[in-house]
Amino acid sequence: MEIIATDHVSNADHSLERLMNGNRRFVEGQPTGLGTYRYSRDELSEGQRPYATILGCSDSRVPPELIFDTGLGEVFVIRVAGNIFSSVIAGSMQYAGSHLNSPLFVVLGHTKCGAVDGALRSIDNKTRHAARIQNLVDLIEPGIKDIDRKLSYEERLDIAVERNVRWTVQQILDTPEGKIREAEGKFKIVGAIYDIDTGQVNILG
């Protein structure tokens, strides 16, 4: 993945800083609603150069453009229940890296995630869901097994949400493209959790 240096993005760390600054404005109740660069529709009609790609959950409470206070053309967003990784998702991410030169990839989970909750209950109770929902749950389960059942369910769900994010990150890094680009040191991928209650995004270490 070749990163093109421009006036609006020099590296992944700078991109992450911009996202977190936007989230701070969101949490403080002072979003600009326009993001950092304030591209016009005319400018964007010529193409896009998003400084970050975000793989997030479809939950209606977690729109990345709002919680990071971004504007048109700033972030390339992929949303699917449970922020899971699949071949179709991989294609969208590869496009973001290869064609849009996105230097930063964020896997964004969130507290109280219904998809992760469904997967955890499926593990606990051997619950089966409707066919296509089960397909989604099956992609989450490998990353959240063996969570201590002595903990409260709320604690276990919080752990499962974090593990699911880390599981998605690891799957991306394990792809051939992920291995090559990580070795090149030309892109960065981070996991993050959005707190439904506070509005704050926390980057996983």
C-alpha positions in Angstrom: 0.0 0.0 0.0 1.6 3.2 -1.1 0.7 6.3 0.9 0.6 9.5 -1.1 1.7 12.5 0.9 -0.7 15.3 0.5 -1.7 18.5 2.2 -4.3 16.7 4.3 -2.5 13.5 5.4 1.1 12.7 6.1 0.9 9.5 8.0 -1.4 7.2 9.9 -0.6 8.7 13.3 -1.6 12.1 12.1 -4.9 10.6 10.8 -5.6 8.9 14.1 -5.0 12.2 15.9 -7.5 13.9 13.7 -10.1 11.2 14.4 -9.6 11.5 18.2 -9.7 15.3 18.1 -13.1 14.9 16.3 -14.3 12.5 18.9 -13.3 14.9 21.7 -15.4 17.6 20.0 -18.3 15.1 19.8 -18.0 14.2 23.5 -17.8 17.8 24.5 -21.0 18.6 22.6 -19.1 21.0 20.2 -18.9 19.2 16.9 -18.3 21.3 13.8 -20.5 19.1 11.7 -18.1 19.9 8.9 -15.0 17.9 9.8 -11.4 19.2 9.3 -11.1 19.9 5.6 -14.6 21.1 4.6 -14.4 19.8 1.1 -17.1 21.1 -1.2 -19.2 18.8 -3.3 -17.5 20.2 -6.4 -14.1 19.3 -5.1 -15.2 15.8 -4.2 -16.8 15.2 -7.6 -13.2 14.9 -8.9 -12.4 12.0 -6.5 -11.8 11.1 -2.9 -8.8 10.9 -0.7 -10.1 9.7 2.7 -7.4 9.9 5.5 -8.9 6.9 7.4 -10.9 3.8 6.7 -13.3 2.6 9.5 -14.8 -0.8 9.8 -17.6 -0.4 12.2 -20.9 -1.9 13.4 -24.2 -1.2 11.7 -25.7 -0.2 15.0 -27.7 3.1 14.5 -26.2 4.6 17.6 -22.6 4.4 16.2 -22.2 6.4 13.0 -18.5 7.0 12.5 -18.9 10.2 10.6 -20.7 11.7 13.6 -18.8 10.3 16.5 -15.5 11.4 14.9 -17.0 14.7 13.7 -15.8 14.2 10.1 -17.0 15.9 7.0 -17.6 14.8 3.4 -14.7 12.9 1.9 -12.7 12.4 5.0 -13.4 8.8 6.0 -14.1 5.7 4.1 -16.7 3.8 6.1 -17.6 0.1 6.0 -20.4 -1.0 8.3 -21.6 -4.5 9.1 -23.3 -5.9 12.2 -20.6 -6.9 14.8 -17.8 -5.2 12.8 -17.0 -8.7 11.4 -14.4 -9.6 8.8 -15.4 -11.5 5.7 -14.3 -11.8 2.1 -16.6 -9.1 1.0 -15.4 -6.8 3.7 -11.9 -7.7 2.7 -12.6 -6.5 -0.8 -13.8 -3.1 0.4 -10.7 -2.7 2.7 -8.4 -3.7 -0.1 -10.0 -1.0 -2.3 -9.5 1.6 0.4 -5.8 0.7 0.6 -5.0 0.1 -3.0 -7.0 2.7 -4.8 -7.7 5.4 -2.1 -4.3 5.1 -0.4 -5.9 5.2 3.1 -3.0 5.1 5.6 -5.1 4.3 8.7 -7.6 1.5 9.3 -9.8 1.4 12.4 -11.9 -1.5 13.6 -14.5 0.1 15.7 -16.6 -1.9 18.1 -19.0 -0.6 20.7 -20.3 -1.4 24.1 -23.7 -3.2 24.4 -23.2 -4.6 20.9 -26.3 -6.8 20.0 -24.3 -9.0 17.5 -21.7 -9.8 20.1 -24.4 -10.3 22.7 -26.1 -12.8 20.3 -22.8 -14.7 19.8 -22.1 -14.8 23.5 -25.6 -16.2 24.3 -25.2 -18.7 21.5 -22.0 -20.0 23.2 -23.6 -20.0 26.6 -26.9 -21.5 25.8 -26.3 -23.2 22.4 -28.9 -20.9 21.0 -29.4 -21.0 17.2 -30.5 -17.9 15.3 -32.3 -17.4 12.0 -30.1 -18.7 9.2 -28.3 -15.6 8.0 -28.0 -14.2 11.5 -26.4 -17.4 12.5 -23.9 -17.0 9.7 -22.9 -13.6 11.2 -22.8 -15.0 14.8 -20.5 -17.9 13.6 -17.9 -15.3 12.5 -17.8 -13.7 15.9 -17.8 -16.8 18.1 -14.2 -17.9 17.5 -12.9 -14.7 19.0 -14.9 -14.7 22.2 -14.7 -18.2 23.5 -13.6 -19.2 27.0 -14.6 -16.0 28.8 -14.8 -16.6 32.6 -18.4 -17.5 33.5 -17.8 -16.5 37.1 -18.0 -12.9 35.9 -21.3 -11.0 35.6 -22.9 -11.1 32.2 -22.2 -7.4 31.7 -18.5 -7.9 32.4 -18.4 -10.8 30.0 -20.1 -8.8 27.3 -17.6 -6.0 27.7 -14.7 -8.5 27.4 -16.4 -10.1 24.4 -16.8 -6.8 22.6 -13.1 -6.0 23.0 -12.1 -9.5 22.0 -14.2 -9.3 18.9 -12.5 -6.2 17.8 -9.1 -7.7 18.4 -10.2 -10.9 16.5 -11.2 -8.8 13.5 -7.9 -6.9 13.6 -6.0 -10.1 13.7 -7.9 -11.6 10.8 -7.1 -8.5 8.7 -3.4 -8.7 9.6 -3.4 -12.5 8.7 -4.5 -11.8 5.1 -1.7 -11.9 2.5 -2.3 -8.2 1.8 -2.2 -7.4 5.5 1.1 -9.2 6.0 2.7 -7.4 3.1 1.5 -4.0 4.1 2.4 -4.4 7.7 5.9 -5.6 6.7 6.2 -2.5 4.5 5.3 -0.3 7.5 3.1 1.8 5.2 -0.2 1.5 7.0 -1.5 1.2 10.5 -4.5 -0.7 11.9 -5.9 -0.1 15.3 -8.9 -1.5 17.3 -11.2 0.8 19.2 -14.3 0.7 21.3 -17.0 3.3 21.3 -18.8 3.8 24.6 -22.5 4.1 24.0 -23.0 5.8 27.4 -20.3 8.5 27.2 -19.7 8.9 23.5 -16.0 8.4 23.9 -13.8 6.3 21.7 -11.0 4.3 23.4 -8.1 3.0 21.3 -7.1 -0.5 22.3 -3.4 -1.0 23.3 
